[in-house]
Structures are given as C-alpha cells and as structure tokens.
Amino acid sequence: MDEKPPRCLLTIDVEDWFHSYNYGNLVSKEHWRDYEGHVEQNTLRILEVLDRSGVRGTFFILGWVAEHYSGLVRRIANAGHEVASHGYGHDPVYSLTPDQFRSDVRRSKDVLEDIVGRPIEGYRAPCFSITNWALPILRELGFTYDSSFFPTTTHDRYGRLEGINVGSGLVEVHDGFFEVCISCLHTARFAVPWGGGGYFRLFPYGLWLGGVRRILRSGVPYVFYIHPWEIDPDPPQVPGLKGLRALRQRVNLTRCEARLAALLGAFPWCPITEAIDDLATMARPQIDLGLTARPPRPVAASGRPRCAD
C-alpha cells in the first residue's frame, strides 16, 4: 500500500485576549472575570470559517474558558472538532512545580471531559512551554499526545524537549504517547517558526504558502495554530501596550481571518487524533525522552513569565 502523504493539522488555542502574555503586567489574573470577554464571539467566527471550508481541527481549550463558556465547548464538539486541553490557568509549565502542573492539567481535563462526555487525549502547554519532566505526568493523566514543542531556538520563552531532532514532525516518545511538533521552516542555520500565530500574520501570505509546501515536501506533517483573538476585528484597547508586545498582539489582525480561509482552502486538513494513526508510521522514536522527571526552571524574579504564543 502506498504511504499516505503528510497531512496538515489544524489547531486552535482557545483563550481570550487577556490571557495573552503580550500584555504582561497590563492585565491581572485576579481580574480576568472583570475584563470584556471576546473569546466566544471570536471562536464562533473561526467555527464559521471552518464550516464554510469543510475543515475540522483540534481545539486546545483553556480550562478557565471551558468553565465560563461550557456551551461554546459543546458547540465545538458537536461540530465534529476534537476537544483537547490547553491547561487550566495559562501558567507556563516551567513556572510550576510538577505537583502544581499535575493539578492544573487534571483540573482542565476533568472540566472538559465533564462537558463533552468523552476522554481528552491531547494537551498543549501555554506559550509552548513544555519541558521533559512534564511528559510522564501527561501520560499518567491519560493523554496520548502532547503538541507543545516548537523545535526552534529563536524564541527565549518557548520550552525545550531534549532529544528531539529539529526536523522531527511526530515523535513517539513512549509506547502510544506522541509529541506532535509545531512546524518550523528549516534553513541552513535556523529553524524559522512557521506554525502560525504572529508569524502567520506578519509574513507575506505568498511566502507563507511556499513555506508550508516546502515543509510538506520534507515528509513531515504541517502543524498550524491560531488563537481566536487573532481574528478579532475590534480588539479591546489596553493603555500601555506598545513596542514589540503591541506588534505581536496587533499586527494584521484585520487580515488574519481572510488569510486563514485562504490557507484552509489550499491544503487538506484534519484534527490531530484523526491523523495520528497514519502519522505513527512516520514517527521517529526517541529513547527515554521525557521519562525522567527534571525540576522546573525557576520563575524570573520580575514575576510572571512573558511569552507570545
């Protein structure tokens, strides 16, 4: 039988605008309930785009969002999309102890499973902040895959997984447990983030399209991500947001929905769980990756870690 071609995997990180680390100390976790929420209306816009395109994807939903918008979670599941976990409190993994991480992820998994009535198989760390010691905890909690590793050194806030080659797309880190890497465009010297987010909004669309084709030609799946706030035509104005953080948060928001629709029409897409059996034949096993717990990196003295998803 002919080997199936690499797939494009669509993922949506469902969080509200005030969960973004681009705002730093301009927003406070203690006041999340007080901010004007846009996550429901923006996620519904994404669902409409996907429905028009005939595409299904994986929605990594923050547990906090699920508790406050359970109807939205049901609507995502009823539309045929995969529901997965983005943790509960949007804290970077390396800012937590292993016990705190376990509690956060278990809480989100329980909330989501209570809503959709089925097992939650996938996890994505806030800010892609995965680290080796977290993987055995995810297996312990019943997950079958993680999709948090951005195999690039161009962003100092992304997590690291030791032992995964930079060209890996899908890695079986233990029997039946996979790491689904976020896509990068590999040059002679750098691994350029090519999975979505601000990079997708910043680079010219034609250039982006060519990069996706190049990744697929390399024989690995293309993994794309987007946040609902990235298609918000009228985002809340937060005084004090400026410089690089403002660029990351605001660049080309008005164009992003049309770009997303165009990208969905250019390639075949599916949720992660639908593809993982096929992709397992392309997995690159690693020995004992993530099976030995390591202590988390300490939080900087300045307080809450900052990163841009």
SVG drawing of the C-alpha trace seen along z (x, -y; Angstrom):
<svg xmlns="http://www.w3.org/2000/svg" viewBox="-24 -54 48 56">
<polyline fill="none" stroke="black" stroke-width="0.4" points="0.0,0.0 1.3,-3.5 2.3,-5.6 -0.1,-8.4 1.2,-11.9 1.9,-14.2 -1.1,-15.9 -1.9,-19.4 -3.1,-19.5 -5.2,-22.5 -5.1,-23.5 -6.8,-26.4 -5.7,-27.6 -8.9,-28.8 -8.1,-31.5 -9.3,-35.1 -7.3,-38.3 -6.4,-38.9 -4.8,-35.5 -2.0,-36.6 1.4,-37.2 1.9,-40.1 0.0,-42.3 2.5,-41.4 1.5,-43.3 -1.1,-45.4 -3.7,-42.7 -4.1,-40.8 -5.1,-37.2 -7.1,-38.3 -9.3,-40.4 -9.9,-38.0 -13.6,-37.9 -13.8,-41.7 -12.5,-42.0 -14.7,-42.2 -14.6,-38.7 -14.3,-38.2 -13.4,-34.5 -16.9,-33.3 -17.7,-35.6 -14.2,-35.1 -14.3,-31.3 -17.7,-31.3 -16.2,-33.2 -13.5,-30.6 -16.1,-27.8 -18.0,-29.6 -14.8,-29.8 -14.1,-26.1 -17.7,-25.2 -17.5,-27.1 -14.2,-25.4 -15.3,-21.9 -12.4,-21.6 -12.2,-20.0 -9.5,-20.7 -8.2,-20.3 -9.3,-22.9 -6.9,-23.2 -9.3,-24.9 -8.2,-26.6 -9.9,-25.1 -10.8,-28.6 -12.6,-29.3 -14.4,-25.9 -15.8,-26.6 -17.1,-30.0 -18.3,-29.1 -19.3,-25.4 -21.9,-25.9 -19.1,-27.0 -17.2,-23.8 -20.2,-21.7 -20.7,-23.6 -17.1,-22.9 -17.5,-19.2 -20.9,-18.9 -19.4,-20.4 -17.1,-17.4 -13.9,-19.0 -11.5,-17.5 -11.5,-19.0 -8.1,-19.0 -6.6,-20.7 -4.6,-23.9 -4.2,-23.6 -6.4,-25.5 -4.8,-28.7 -2.5,-29.5 0.6,-29.4 3.9,-28.4 4.9,-24.9 8.3,-25.9 6.8,-28.3 5.1,-25.4 6.3,-22.6 5.4,-19.1 2.6,-18.8 1.2,-22.2 1.4,-21.2 -0.4,-17.9 -3.2,-19.7 -3.6,-22.3 -3.8,-19.8 -6.0,-17.4 -8.4,-20.2 -8.7,-21.2 -9.1,-17.6 -11.8,-17.0 -13.7,-20.1 -13.5,-19.3 -14.5,-15.7 -17.5,-16.6 -18.7,-18.9 -18.1,-16.7 -18.6,-13.3 -15.5,-11.7 -11.8,-11.3 -9.5,-14.2 -6.4,-12.8 -4.3,-15.9 -2.5,-18.7 -0.8,-21.9 1.2,-23.9 0.6,-27.7 3.3,-29.5 4.6,-26.2 6.4,-26.0 6.8,-22.2 9.7,-20.6 10.9,-17.0 9.6,-16.4 6.1,-17.2 5.7,-14.4 5.4,-11.4 2.8,-13.4 0.7,-13.8 0.9,-10.1 0.0,-9.4 -3.1,-11.6 -4.2,-9.6 -3.2,-11.8 -1.9,-10.1 -0.1,-13.1 1.4,-16.5 1.6,-19.2 3.7,-21.9 7.2,-21.6 8.4,-24.4 11.8,-23.0 13.4,-26.4 15.8,-28.5 14.6,-31.8 12.2,-32.4 13.6,-32.5 10.2,-31.7 9.4,-28.5 10.0,-25.3 12.6,-22.7 12.5,-18.9 15.9,-17.3 16.4,-14.5 14.1,-15.5 15.8,-16.3 15.0,-19.7 13.5,-18.2 11.0,-16.0 7.4,-16.3 5.9,-13.5 7.9,-11.6 6.8,-8.6 8.4,-9.4 7.0,-6.2 4.7,-3.4 1.5,-5.0 2.4,-8.6 3.5,-11.1 4.9,-14.5 3.4,-16.5 5.8,-19.3 4.8,-22.7 6.1,-23.4 9.3,-25.2 10.9,-26.1 14.5,-24.8 17.3,-26.7 21.0,-26.0 21.4,-27.9 18.0,-28.5 14.7,-26.8 12.2,-29.6 8.8,-29.3 6.3,-28.5 3.4,-27.2 1.1,-30.2 0.4,-33.0 2.1,-36.3 4.4,-34.8 1.5,-33.9 0.1,-37.5 3.5,-39.1 5.0,-37.3 3.6,-37.8 0.9,-35.3 2.6,-34.0 5.8,-33.5 4.0,-31.6 2.2,-29.3 5.6,-28.4 7.0,-27.6 4.1,-25.2 4.6,-23.4 8.3,-23.1 7.6,-21.6 5.2,-19.0 7.7,-18.1 10.2,-17.2 7.9,-14.4 6.6,-15.7 3.1,-16.9 2.4,-20.6 1.0,-21.7 -0.7,-25.1 -2.1,-27.1 -4.2,-30.2 -5.9,-32.0 -9.5,-33.3 -8.3,-36.8 -6.1,-36.9 -9.2,-37.3 -10.9,-39.9 -11.8,-42.9 -12.3,-45.2 -9.9,-44.1 -10.1,-45.9 -7.7,-48.8 -5.3,-48.4 -3.4,-51.6 0.3,-51.0 0.6,-48.2 3.4,-49.3 6.6,-48.4 7.3,-44.7 4.5,-43.5 2.0,-45.7 3.4,-44.4 3.0,-40.8 -0.5,-41.3 -2.0,-43.6 -0.2,-43.2 -2.5,-42.4 -5.5,-41.3 -7.9,-42.7 -6.3,-40.4 -6.0,-37.3 -9.5,-35.8 -9.2,-36.1 -5.7,-34.6 -6.9,-31.7 -9.8,-31.0 -7.3,-31.0 -4.9,-28.7 -7.7,-26.2 -8.6,-26.2 -5.1,-25.5 -4.5,-22.1 -6.3,-19.2 -6.7,-19.5 -7.7,-17.3 -7.6,-17.1 -4.6,-15.6 -6.3,-12.4 -7.6,-11.6 -4.2,-11.7 -2.1,-10.2 -2.6,-6.6 -1.4,-7.3 1.4,-9.6 2.6,-7.0 4.3,-5.2 6.5,-8.3 7.2,-8.7 10.8,-8.8 11.2,-7.0 13.4,-8.5 14.9,-6.6 13.6,-7.5 12.6,-11.0 10.6,-12.6 10.5,-9.6 12.8,-11.0 11.4,-14.0 13.5,-17.1 13.0,-20.1 11.2,-23.1 13.1,-26.2 12.6,-28.9 10.4,-31.9 12.3,-35.1 12.5,-37.5 10.5,-40.0 7.4,-37.9 5.1,-36.4 7.0,-34.9 6.2,-36.6 5.9,-35.0 4.0,-35.3 2.1,-32.2"/>
</svg>
